């Protein structure tokens, strides 16, 4: 991946570096907002998902209408997407709880996978990093499950905020790297 960045001309590197820094700052600010106000970030995340489902359903309906009006599976998919989007918009709390449960399940599977990799690598150097990663994911899963569904309201927003903050750091670092290499 870095090879692509190294093959850019200087003007493109300068432009990408500038835009990466701007995007990084915006993401870091959004991340800080999510960390400070996790409930609001949870709702924002859920509404984003809901609107994507709603718009996806409308586009699927349009495609079904234009291509084959008798395609009942196309209409079924349209109905499910639109109904789910509307349900999430008007009943956000169960949606946030569902997203929290999905994250808990993800962290649980991630912990088992990371620990399996650690024990497979055990004699190799750095195997313990995978073990620490697996234990950290297990702790996150337990935190989610211990307070579920009530903890989902702040944990979903907190984790999305942390993720956005880290993405911002990565983009700023990339921008600095490109600026130095250009």
N, C-alpha and C positions, 0 to 999 in steps of 0.2 A: 504494500500500500504506500509506504513512504517513497518508493521509487517513483511513483506517479508525481508526488509533490516535488521531487528533485528534478524531474524532467520539464517542469514548467518554465516558461520564460519569466524574466524578472518582473515585467509588468503584471502578469497574471498572479505571480507569487505575492506581489505587493497588494493587489486587490483582494485576493483570498485572505491574506493575513489581516487586512483591515476589517473585512466583513466577518471573519471568524472571531475577532476580538469584540466587535459590536454584538454579535449574536451571543458570544460567551457572557458578556456583561448582562445582557437581557435575561439569559437563562439563569445566571447566578442570582439576579434580583428576584426573579420568579421563585427560584428555589428557596431563597431566604424568606420570602413571603409565605411559602408553603410550610417552612419549618416553624415560623412564628405563628401562623394562623392555619393549622392543619385541617380544621373543620371546613374552612372556606375552600382550601385546596381539594379536599375530598369531594365537596359538592361540585367544584369546577371540573374535576376529573370525570365525575359521573355524568355531568351535563354534556361534556365533550363526547363521551361514549354514546350517550343517548341521542345526540344530534347526528352523530355519524351513522348510527343504526337507522334513524328516521330518514336521513338523506339517502342512504344505501337502499332502503326499502322503496323510496319513491323512484329512484333510478331503476331498480329492478322491475317495478311496476310499469314504468315507461317503456323499458326494453321489452317486457312481456306483451304490452299493448301493441307496440310497433311490429314485433316479430311474429307472435302467435297468440292471438287473443283466447284461444281454447286450451292453452297450456296451464292446466290446473296446478302443476307443481310450481310453476313460475309465480302464479297468484298466491299459492300457499306461502312461498318464501317471502313474497312482498308483504303479506299479512303478518307473518311472524316478525319480520324486521320492523315494520311500522308499529305494530302493537307493543313490541318490547321497548322501542324508543319512547313511545308515548307513556308507557307504564313507568319507565325510569324517570321521565320528566315530572310526572305528577305524583309518584311515590318514590322519592329518592332514597329514603333511609333503608328500605330492604335492598335496593340496588347497591348501596355502599357496603352493606353487610355481605352481599354476595361477592363483591369485588374483594373484600377483606378475606373471605373464606377461600377464594381462588388464590390469593397471595399466600395464605397460610399453607395451602396444599402445595403450591410451587416451592416454597421454602423447605417444606418437609421432604419432597422428592429431591430437591437440590442438595439437602444435607446428606441424604443417603448416597446420592451419586458421588458427591465430593469425598465422603468417607471411603467409599469403595475404591475410588481412584487412589486415595492415600494409602490404603492397605495393599493395593496392587503394586504401588511404587515403593513400598516401605524401605527397602535397602538403599534406594536412590537418594541423592542429595535433594533436599527441599520437600520431601514427602510430607513432612509435618505441616507445611503451609496448606496443603489440601485438607488435612485433618482439621486445622484451625478454621478454615473456610466452612467445612461441613458442620463443625460444632456451632459456629456463628449462625449459620442458616437454621440449624435446629433450634437454637435459642430464639431466633426471630419467629419461627413457626409456633413455638410454645407460647411466646408473648401474644401472638395473634389469637391463638386458640383459647388461651386462658381467659381472655376478656371478650371473646366473640359472643354476640354480634356488636356489643356496645363499644368495644375498643376500635372497631373498624372506622368509626367517624374520624378519629384523630390519627390512627396509624396509617391509613391509606394516604391521607394528605401529607403526613410527615415523611413517608417513604418516597412519595412522588416529589416532594420538595427537595429531599436529599439527592435524589437521582438528577433532578434538574440542576442543582447546584454543582454536582460533580461533572455533569455534561458541560456546564459553563466553564469550569476550570480546564477541562480537556480542550475546549475550543480556544481559550485564551492561550494555553500552552502551545497549541498548534500554530496559532497566529504568531507567537513569539519565535517559534522555531523557523517558520517560513520567512519572517522578517530578517532573521540572522543569516539564513542561507541565501537570501536574495541579493 
